[in-house]
């Protein structure tokens, strides 16, 4: 008797499906079986396991994470807008400071010029040599 021609139930039958395969093709079938979730769990949990419940919990976790990321994104967008306003304000301040600095330099030159004229006006006229 050839054992390879014996029929055997797929190992994934515990997941709610039954397939009978020949013993020689069992390993190939298990590698390609669409019902193989590659999950490891104790046998006492198998009767209570539900793929749908598991998928729902995974989806719920992902939706929670997506909501957190969206909130973070909104906060970052708000911060970016505030920083953009701050940068524009700083640019305006820098423009004013440069303008004032130029005027101060001109004022400084004007004051020096005025001081020289005041000093010159206090001098006594000299009588020409001659």
Secondary structure as the mmCIF struct_conf table of DSSP 4:
data_model
#
loop_
_struct_conf.conf_type_id
_struct_conf.id
_struct_conf.beg_label_comp_id
_struct_conf.beg_label_asym_id
_struct_conf.beg_label_seq_id
_struct_conf.end_label_comp_id
_struct_conf.end_label_asym_id
_struct_conf.end_label_seq_id
HELX_RH_3T_P HELX_RH_3T_P1 UNK A 3 UNK A 5
STRN STRN1 UNK A 7 UNK A 9
HELX_RH_3T_P HELX_RH_3T_P2 UNK A 11 UNK A 15
TURN_TY1_P TURN_TY1_P1 UNK A 16 UNK A 16
STRN STRN2 UNK A 20 UNK A 22
HELX_RH_3T_P HELX_RH_3T_P3 UNK A 23 UNK A 25
HELX_RH_AL_P HELX_RH_AL_P1 UNK A 26 UNK A 32
TURN_TY1_P TURN_TY1_P2 UNK A 34 UNK A 35
HELX_RH_AL_P HELX_RH_AL_P2 UNK A 43 UNK A 46
TURN_TY1_P TURN_TY1_P3 UNK A 47 UNK A 48
HELX_RH_AL_P HELX_RH_AL_P3 UNK A 51 UNK A 122
BEND BEND1 UNK A 123 UNK A 123
HELX_LH_PP_P HELX_LH_PP_P1 UNK A 124 UNK A 129
#
